[in-house]
Amino acid sequence: MTLYLTSKNHDKLAASKIVLDKFKLNEIICVESDSKIDDGQPYGILETRQGCINRTLQFENDNQN
């Protein structure tokens, strides 16, 4: 099974590898995406949630073709 990470951030990749091992996934694929949050970096729970939604929607749209 593959985990798609909508970030190329090294810290997020390292944290994802912990999940990868725990759930016995075998691959992480990093894809570039934009949180579409003003100033680029989400702060707080609401902006982080919205950034996740925005990144997921970009990933879904890019992979429907």
Secondary structure, DSSP 8 states (H G I E B T S, - for coil): -EEEES---HHHHHHHHHHHHHTT--EEEE-------TTSS--HHHHHHHHHHHHHHHHHHHT--
